[in-house]
Amino acid sequence: MSASARAPGDLAAAIGTRIARLRRERGLSLSELAHRAGVGKATLSGLEAGTRTNPTVETLYAITGQLGVPLAAVLPEPATPGAKTLHGAAVSATLLEAFTGADGTTTELYRLHIRPGGTQTSPPHPPGTVEYLTVFSGTAQVGPAEAPLTAGPGDHVSWSADVPHTYATVGEVEVEAALLIRSPVLIRGFVGGTG
């Protein structure tokens, strides 16, 4: 996992600045975005102010989903010192690369660890988003909440991520994997995570 060379407050401030800018660009009030994302207004306010230094991946996905952008749109550039590993109920994800192609498709590559003993549910991403998982070790159960897929070492699976989807292990061994997310959303001012 990446070690943070940047102070947590600096990282939180960078994430908060991006969220606030995207919210204002879309003409949403803080209250409206909090309501749509299903997070507390105080939580969102703290994120935007940079005072919540450890947002979960679930919280950030809920917010970015309502903003219509991929998670990488609010994260610092991957090559930036202090690039952060985000933690959720069962998943730890480190952004390795992000870019927007000429056609507007955003691609994000994450190093993913899925911890045994829990299930993480991700809200729907923007329409047309597809996730691709390649498992290096352990066995994962991932994909649409209604019909998850199983993938072991060396396996590759993909699914439409514009529906609720889950991440869990099969058994008690942590899963190490690479997760590629392709989202056909054009993000104004976002190239390679610089937002």
Residue pairs with C-beta under 8 A, 6 or more apart in sequence:
1 85
1 92
1 94
1 111
1 113
2 83
2 84
2 85
2 94
4 11
4 82
4 83
4 84
5 81
5 82
6 76
6 80
6 81
6 82
7 82
8 53
8 54
9 50
9 53
10 82
11 53
11 76
11 82
11 84
12 47
12 50
12 51
12 52
12 53
12 55
13 50
14 50
14 76
15 47
15 50
15 55
15 60
15 74
15 75
15 76
16 47
16 48
16 49
16 50
16 52
17 48
17 50
18 73
18 74
18 75
18 195
19 44
19 47
19 48
19 63
19 67
19 74
20 48
21 195
22 67
22 69
22 73
22 74
22 195
23 30
23 33
23 48
23 67
25 188
26 67
26 68
28 36
28 67
30 41
30 44
30 45
30 48
31 41
33 44
33 63
33 66
33 67
34 40
34 41
34 43
34 44
36 66
37 44
37 62
37 63
37 65
37 66
38 62
39 59
39 62
39 63
43 52
43 59
44 63
46 52
47 55
47 59
47 63
54 87
55 86
56 86
56 87
56 88
56 89
57 71
57 86
57 87
57 88
57 91
57 93
57 120
58 88
58 89
58 120
58 121
58 122
60 71
60 74
60 86
61 71
61 122
61 123
61 125
62 123
63 74
64 70
64 71
64 73
64 74
65 123
65 124
65 125
65 126
67 73
68 126
68 185
69 106
69 126
69 185
69 187
69 190
70 98
70 106
70 108
70 125
70 126
70 129
70 181
70 183
70 185
70 187
71 86
71 95
71 108
71 181
72 95
72 98
72 106
72 108
72 190
72 193
73 106
73 187
73 190
73 193
73 195
74 195
75 83
75 84
75 86
75 95
75 98
75 193
76 82
76 83
76 84
76 193
77 83
77 98
77 192
77 193
77 194
78 95
78 96
78 97
78 98
78 192
78 193
80 193
83 94
83 95
84 94
84 95
85 92
85 93
85 94
86 92
86 93
86 94
88 120
89 118
89 119
89 120
89 121
90 114
90 115
90 117
90 118
90 119
90 120
90 167
90 168
90 169
91 112
91 113
91 114
91 115
91 120
91 167
92 112
92 113
92 115
93 110
93 111
93 112
93 113
93 179
94 110
94 111
95 108
95 109
95 110
95 193
96 109
96 110
96 111
97 107
97 108
97 109
97 192
98 106
98 107
98 108
98 109
98 192
98 193
99 106
99 107
99 191
99 192
100 106
100 107
100 186
100 187
100 190
100 191
100 192
101 107
103 184
104 184
104 185
104 186
105 182
105 183
105 184
106 181
106 182
106 183
106 184
106 185
106 187
106 190
107 180
107 181
107 182
107 183
108 180
108 181
108 183
109 178
109 179
109 180
110 178
110 179
110 180
110 181
111 176
111 178
112 133
112 167
112 175
112 176
112 177
112 178
112 179
113 174
113 175
113 176
113 177
114 120
114 138
114 140
114 142
114 167
114 168
114 169
114 174
114 175
114 177
115 169
115 174
116 169
116 171
116 172
116 173
116 174
117 169
117 172
118 168
119 166
119 167
119 168
120 166
120 167
120 168
121 145
121 164
121 165
121 166
122 161
122 164
122 165
122 166
122 167
123 164
124 161
124 162
124 163
124 164
124 165
125 161
125 162
125 181
125 183
126 162
126 183
126 184
126 185
127 162
127 184
128 162
128 183
128 184
128 185
129 160
129 161
129 162
129 181
129 182
129 183
129 184
129 185
130 158
130 159
130 160
130 161
130 181
130 182
131 142
131 143
131 158
131 159
131 161
131 165
131 179
131 180
131 181
131 182
132 156
132 157
132 158
132 179
132 180
132 181
132 182
133 140
133 142
133 151
133 156
133 157
133 158
133 177
133 178
133 179
133 180
134 155
134 156
134 177
134 178
134 180
135 151
135 152
135 153
135 154
135 155
135 156
135 175
135 176
135 177
136 153
136 154
136 176
136 177
136 178
137 153
137 173
137 174
137 175
137 176
138 152
138 153
138 169
138 171
138 173
138 174
138 175
138 176
138 177
139 150
139 151
139 152
139 153
139 169
139 170
139 171
139 173
139 175
140 150
140 151
140 152
140 167
140 168
140 169
140 170
140 175
140 177
141 148
141 149
141 150
141 166
141 167
141 168
141 169
141 170
142 148
142 149
142 151
142 157
142 159
142 165
142 166
142 167
142 168
143 149
143 157
143 159
143 165
143 166
144 159
144 160
144 163
144 164
144 165
144 166
145 163
145 164
145 165
145 166
146 163
148 165
148 166
148 168
149 157
149 159
150 170
151 157
151 177
159 165
161 181
169 175
187 195
189 195
